[in-house]
Amino acid sequence: MLVLVSVLLGATAIGETAIAPLDAVRIVGARLGLLETGTSPRAYEAILLDIRLPRIVLAGVVGGALAVAGAAFQGVFRNPLAEPTLVGPAAGAALGAVLAFVLPLPASWLGVGLVQLMAFGGGLAAAAVVWPLARVGAVTPVTSLLLAGVAVSTLASAVTTVLMYLHGDQLLAIYGWLLGGFNVASWNQVRLVAPLVALAGVALLLAVRPLDLLQLGEEEAAMLGLDVERVKLGLMIAATLATAAAVSAAGPIAFVGLIVPHAVRIVAGPGHRRLVPLSGLLGAAFLVAADALARSLPGPSEVPVGVVTAAVGAPFFLLLLRRQKRGTAG
């Protein structure tokens, strides 16, 4: 939690207009009625509350959602390589967003951007296809579930590529969205996404014991009284909900759902009682920091945050692995 708070405060200071963290605290405290209004320029208040803070909060929500979903997927599949971008929901969300770009539809519906709405629906639809494809009789083998997820992701990605090829006039907008980012973040997006992520997060927190039991193997978990099929379905629904909400808000940002649970597992151990909440906190801090770095790098345009998460996260993860190897050898 201390890491997350520190990253959030640091991120408020980064931008074309530098705002000291203490000034940011005063501005937010004054808006909430907790502190007296300070002497900061009024422009700072507009920049912080209307532009910078929605972006920071949305990045935190999305990072936490992807990390928690990654921890859940890895637990369900008992596979450290499982993550939201691999098993269906992220690719389905991307396909839904691309359809919104290329189809002659209104830009919004009921006050919600159509790209975000169709991305969310595409993520849920992909998961709805994966589950029955993987089902064998009355059970859903983990291997079949993983393979079905990979197949659906591959198919969705292929259709997305074809649509991009056929609609070259929309290529720049589509490509910009697929790279992921928070440059159009708003409080309205936060209000739409945060409740869905919170619902999924609470469901996964309540399922930490079943996740631990699944690591023993499905037969052993069933012998201990766990309704394995119902638990797997519930976990898939919660993780998919978190993934679809996150991707609909920021695009398919890879690597967070893979790297963060691994980092937490190395430091705090494999128990999901600690793994799930710590993944959420570290995922939020990691993506807020990555986004702050993305908007501070020099260049003609902003670097996509997905590029930053990969470039920064991979070396960090390798260092953690090396540290763990040294500890084991010692």
C-alpha positions as CSV (number, residue, x, y, z in Angstrom):
1,M,0.0,0.0,0.0
2,L,2.9,2.4,0.8
3,V,4.4,1.7,-2.6
4,L,1.1,2.4,-4.3
5,V,0.6,5.7,-2.4
6,S,4.1,6.8,-3.2
7,V,3.7,6.1,-6.9
8,L,0.4,7.9,-7.0
9,L,1.8,11.0,-5.4
10,G,4.9,10.9,-7.7
11,A,2.7,10.5,-10.8
12,T,0.8,13.7,-10.0
13,A,4.0,15.7,-10.4
14,I,4.8,14.4,-13.9
15,G,3.6,16.2,-16.9
16,E,4.2,19.3,-19.0
17,T,3.2,21.4,-15.9
18,A,5.1,20.2,-12.8
19,I,2.8,20.0,-9.7
20,A,4.5,19.2,-6.4
21,P,3.0,16.2,-4.6
22,L,2.2,18.4,-1.5
23,D,0.3,20.8,-3.8
24,A,-1.6,17.9,-5.2
25,V,-2.5,16.7,-1.7
26,R,-3.7,20.2,-0.8
27,I,-5.8,20.5,-4.0
28,V,-7.5,17.1,-3.5
29,G,-7.9,17.7,0.2
30,A,-9.5,21.1,-0.4
31,R,-11.9,19.6,-3.1
32,L,-12.9,17.0,-0.5
33,G,-13.4,19.5,2.2
34,L,-10.6,18.0,4.4
35,L,-8.1,20.9,4.0
36,E,-8.2,24.6,3.5
37,T,-7.7,26.0,0.0
38,G,-4.0,26.6,-0.5
39,T,-2.2,29.2,-2.6
40,S,-1.5,27.0,-5.6
41,P,-2.4,28.5,-9.0
42,R,-6.0,27.8,-10.1
43,A,-4.6,26.3,-13.3
44,Y,-3.0,23.6,-11.2
45,E,-6.5,22.5,-9.9
46,A,-7.9,22.2,-13.4
47,I,-4.9,20.3,-14.7
48,L,-4.8,17.9,-11.7
49,L,-8.5,17.2,-11.1
50,D,-9.7,17.2,-14.7
51,I,-6.8,15.8,-16.7
52,R,-4.0,14.2,-14.7
53,L,-5.9,12.6,-11.8
54,P,-8.5,10.8,-13.9
55,R,-5.7,9.3,-15.9
56,I,-3.7,8.2,-12.8
57,V,-6.8,6.7,-11.2
58,L,-7.8,4.8,-14.3
59,A,-4.3,3.5,-14.8
60,G,-4.4,2.2,-11.2
61,V,-7.8,0.5,-11.7
62,V,-6.7,-1.1,-15.0
63,G,-3.4,-2.2,-13.6
64,G,-5.0,-3.8,-10.6
65,A,-7.6,-5.5,-12.6
66,L,-5.2,-7.0,-15.1
67,A,-2.8,-8.2,-12.3
68,V,-5.6,-9.8,-10.2
69,A,-7.1,-11.4,-13.3
70,G,-3.7,-12.8,-14.2
71,A,-3.3,-14.3,-10.7
72,A,-6.7,-15.9,-11.1
73,F,-6.0,-17.3,-14.5
74,Q,-2.7,-18.7,-13.4
75,G,-4.4,-20.3,-10.4
76,V,-7.2,-21.8,-12.4
77,F,-5.0,-23.2,-15.1
78,R,-2.1,-24.0,-12.7
79,N,0.1,-22.6,-15.4
80,P,2.4,-19.6,-14.8
81,L,2.2,-18.6,-18.4
82,A,-1.6,-18.0,-18.3
83,E,-2.6,-14.4,-18.5
84,P,-5.6,-12.2,-19.8
85,T,-4.0,-11.7,-23.2
86,L,-3.6,-15.4,-23.8
87,V,-6.8,-17.1,-22.9
88,G,-9.5,-15.2,-24.8
89,P,-11.0,-12.1,-23.1
90,A,-8.4,-9.6,-24.2
91,A,-8.4,-10.7,-27.8
92,G,-12.2,-10.7,-27.8
93,A,-12.3,-7.2,-26.4
94,A,-9.8,-6.0,-29.1
95,L,-12.0,-7.5,-31.8
96,G,-15.1,-5.9,-30.3
97,A,-13.3,-2.5,-30.3
98,V,-12.2,-2.9,-33.9
99,L,-15.7,-3.7,-35.0
100,A,-16.9,-0.5,-33.4
101,F,-14.3,1.4,-35.4
102,V,-15.2,-0.2,-38.8
103,L,-19.0,-0.6,-38.6
104,P,-21.3,2.3,-39.5
105,L,-22.6,2.7,-35.9
106,P,-23.1,5.8,-33.7
107,A,-20.1,6.9,-31.6
108,S,-21.9,6.3,-28.3
109,W,-24.9,4.6,-26.8
110,L,-26.6,5.6,-23.6
111,G,-23.7,8.0,-22.9
112,V,-21.1,5.2,-23.2
113,G,-18.5,5.2,-26.0
114,L,-19.3,2.5,-28.5
115,V,-15.6,1.4,-28.7
116,Q,-15.5,0.8,-25.0
117,L,-18.9,-0.8,-24.9
118,M,-18.2,-3.3,-27.7
119,A,-14.7,-4.0,-26.3
120,F,-16.3,-5.0,-23.0
121,G,-18.9,-7.1,-24.8
122,G,-16.3,-8.8,-27.0
123,G,-14.3,-9.8,-23.9
124,L,-17.3,-11.4,-22.3
125,A,-18.4,-13.1,-25.6
126,A,-14.9,-14.6,-26.1
127,A,-15.1,-16.2,-22.6
128,A,-18.6,-17.4,-23.3
129,V,-17.3,-19.2,-26.3
130,V,-14.2,-20.7,-24.6
131,W,-16.1,-22.4,-21.8
132,P,-18.5,-24.6,-23.8
133,L,-15.7,-25.4,-26.4
134,A,-13.6,-26.8,-23.6
135,R,-16.3,-28.7,-21.8
136,V,-16.1,-32.5,-22.0
137,G,-19.2,-34.1,-20.7
138,A,-19.9,-32.8,-17.2
139,V,-16.3,-31.5,-16.7
140,T,-14.1,-28.8,-18.1
141,P,-10.5,-30.0,-18.1
142,V,-7.9,-27.3,-17.5
143,T,-5.9,-28.3,-20.5
144,S,-8.9,-28.1,-22.8
145,L,-9.8,-24.8,-21.3
146,L,-6.4,-23.3,-21.9
147,L,-6.2,-24.7,-25.4
148,A,-9.7,-23.4,-26.2
149,G,-8.7,-20.0,-24.9
150,V,-5.6,-19.9,-27.0
151,A,-7.6,-21.0,-30.1
152,V,-10.3,-18.3,-29.6
153,S,-7.6,-15.7,-29.0
154,T,-5.8,-16.6,-32.2
155,L,-9.0,-16.6,-34.2
156,A,-10.1,-13.2,-32.7
157,S,-6.6,-11.8,-33.5
158,A,-6.8,-13.1,-37.0
159,V,-10.2,-11.5,-37.6
160,T,-8.9,-8.3,-36.1
161,T,-6.0,-8.3,-38.5
162,V,-8.3,-8.9,-41.5
163,L,-10.6,-6.0,-40.5
164,M,-7.6,-3.7,-40.2
165,Y,-6.4,-4.7,-43.6
166,L,-9.8,-4.1,-45.2
167,H,-10.3,-0.8,-43.5
168,G,-7.1,1.1,-44.1
169,D,-8.8,4.4,-43.6
170,Q,-9.4,3.5,-39.9
171,L,-5.9,1.9,-39.5
172,L,-4.4,4.8,-37.5
173,A,-7.2,5.0,-35.0
174,I,-7.4,1.2,-34.6
175,Y,-3.7,0.9,-34.2
176,G,-3.6,3.7,-31.6
177,W,-6.2,1.9,-29.6
178,L,-4.6,-1.5,-29.8
179,L,-1.3,-0.1,-28.5
180,G,-3.1,0.8,-25.3
181,G,-3.0,4.0,-23.2
182,F,-4.8,6.5,-21.1
183,N,-4.5,9.7,-23.1
184,V,-8.3,10.1,-23.3
185,A,-9.0,9.1,-19.7
186,S,-11.9,10.8,-17.9
187,W,-13.8,10.5,-14.7
188,N,-16.7,9.1,-16.6
189,Q,-14.5,6.1,-17.7
190,V,-13.4,5.7,-14.0
191,R,-17.1,5.6,-12.9
192,L,-17.9,3.0,-15.5
193,V,-14.9,0.7,-15.0
194,A,-14.2,0.9,-11.3
195,P,-17.4,-0.7,-10.1
196,L,-16.9,-3.7,-12.4
197,V,-13.3,-4.1,-11.4
198,A,-14.3,-3.8,-7.7
199,L,-17.0,-6.5,-8.1
200,A,-14.6,-8.9,-9.8
201,G,-11.9,-8.1,-7.2
202,V,-14.2,-8.9,-4.3
203,A,-15.3,-12.1,-5.9
204,L,-11.6,-13.2,-6.4
205,L,-10.7,-12.2,-2.8
206,L,-13.5,-14.4,-1.5
207,A,-12.2,-17.3,-3.6
208,V,-8.6,-17.3,-2.3
209,R,-9.1,-20.6,-0.4
210,P,-10.6,-22.4,-3.4
211,L,-7.7,-21.2,-5.5
212,D,-5.3,-22.6,-3.0
213,L,-7.1,-26.0,-3.1
214,L,-7.0,-26.1,-6.9
215,Q,-3.2,-26.0,-6.7
216,L,-3.4,-29.5,-5.1
217,G,-5.0,-30.9,-8.3
218,E,-8.7,-31.1,-9.1
219,E,-9.2,-34.6,-7.8
220,E,-7.6,-33.7,-4.4
221,A,-9.6,-30.5,-4.2
222,A,-12.8,-32.4,-4.9
223,M,-11.9,-34.9,-2.1
224,L,-11.6,-32.0,0.2
225,G,-15.2,-30.9,-0.5
226,L,-14.6,-28.3,-3.3
227,D,-17.2,-28.1,-6.1
228,V,-14.4,-27.8,-8.7
229,E,-16.5,-27.1,-11.8
230,R,-18.6,-24.4,-10.1
231,V,-15.5,-22.8,-8.6
232,K,-13.6,-22.8,-11.9
233,L,-16.6,-21.3,-13.7
234,G,-17.0,-18.6,-11.0
235,L,-13.3,-17.7,-11.2
236,M,-13.3,-17.5,-15.0
237,I,-16.3,-15.2,-14.9
238,A,-14.7,-12.9,-12.3
239,A,-11.3,-12.8,-14.1
240,T,-13.0,-12.2,-17.4
241,L,-15.1,-9.4,-16.0
242,A,-12.0,-7.7,-14.7
243,T,-10.1,-8.2,-18.0
244,A,-12.9,-7.0,-20.2
245,A,-13.5,-3.9,-18.1
246,A,-9.8,-3.1,-18.1
247,V,-9.3,-3.6,-21.8
248,S,-12.4,-1.7,-22.7
249,A,-11.0,1.4,-20.9
250,A,-7.3,1.3,-22.0
251,G,-6.9,-1.2,-24.8
252,P,-5.0,-4.5,-24.6
253,I,-2.1,-3.7,-22.4
254,A,0.0,-6.9,-22.3
255,F,2.5,-8.1,-19.7
256,V,0.9,-6.7,-16.5
257,G,-1.2,-9.8,-15.9
258,L,1.8,-12.0,-16.4
259,I,4.6,-10.2,-14.7
260,V,3.0,-8.8,-11.5
261,P,1.6,-12.1,-10.1
262,H,5.0,-13.7,-10.7
263,A,6.8,-10.9,-8.9
264,V,4.4,-11.1,-5.9
265,R,4.7,-14.9,-5.9
266,I,8.5,-14.7,-5.7
267,V,8.5,-12.1,-2.9
268,A,5.4,-13.2,-0.9
269,G,4.9,-16.9,-1.7
270,P,2.3,-18.8,-3.6
271,G,-0.6,-18.5,-1.1
272,H,-3.5,-16.7,-2.8
273,R,-4.6,-15.0,0.4
274,R,-1.6,-12.7,-0.1
275,L,-1.1,-13.2,-3.8
276,V,-4.4,-11.8,-5.0
277,P,-4.6,-8.5,-3.0
278,L,-0.9,-7.8,-3.3
279,S,-1.1,-8.4,-7.1
280,G,-3.9,-5.8,-7.2
281,L,-1.9,-3.2,-5.3
282,L,1.4,-3.9,-7.2
283,G,-0.4,-4.0,-10.5
284,A,-2.0,-0.6,-9.9
285,A,1.4,0.9,-8.8
286,F,3.2,-0.7,-11.8
287,L,0.8,0.6,-14.4
288,V,0.6,4.1,-12.9
289,A,4.4,4.3,-12.9
290,A,4.6,2.9,-16.5
291,D,2.0,5.5,-17.6
292,A,3.9,8.3,-15.9
293,L,7.1,7.2,-17.6
294,A,5.3,7.0,-21.0
295,R,4.0,10.5,-20.8
296,S,7.3,11.9,-19.6
297,L,9.6,10.4,-22.3
298,P,10.8,12.9,-25.0
299,G,9.6,12.5,-28.5
300,P,7.1,13.7,-31.1
301,S,4.3,11.8,-29.6
302,E,3.5,9.8,-26.4
303,V,5.1,6.4,-26.1
304,P,2.4,3.7,-25.8
305,V,2.2,2.4,-22.3
306,G,2.2,-1.2,-23.4
307,V,5.7,-0.7,-24.8
308,V,6.8,0.8,-21.4
309,T,5.4,-2.1,-19.4
310,A,7.3,-4.6,-21.5
311,A,10.5,-2.7,-21.6
312,V,10.5,-1.9,-17.9
313,G,8.9,-5.1,-16.6
314,A,10.9,-7.7,-18.3
315,P,14.3,-6.7,-16.9
316,F,12.7,-6.2,-13.4
317,F,11.3,-9.7,-13.6
318,L,14.6,-11.2,-14.7
319,L,16.3,-9.5,-11.7
320,L,13.7,-11.0,-9.4
321,L,14.3,-14.5,-10.9
322,R,18.1,-14.1,-10.5
323,R,17.6,-13.0,-6.9
324,Q,15.4,-16.0,-6.2
325,K,18.0,-18.3,-7.8
326,R,20.7,-16.9,-5.6
327,G,18.5,-17.4,-2.5
328,T,17.8,-21.0,-3.5
329,A,21.5,-21.7,-4.1
330,G,22.5,-20.2,-0.8
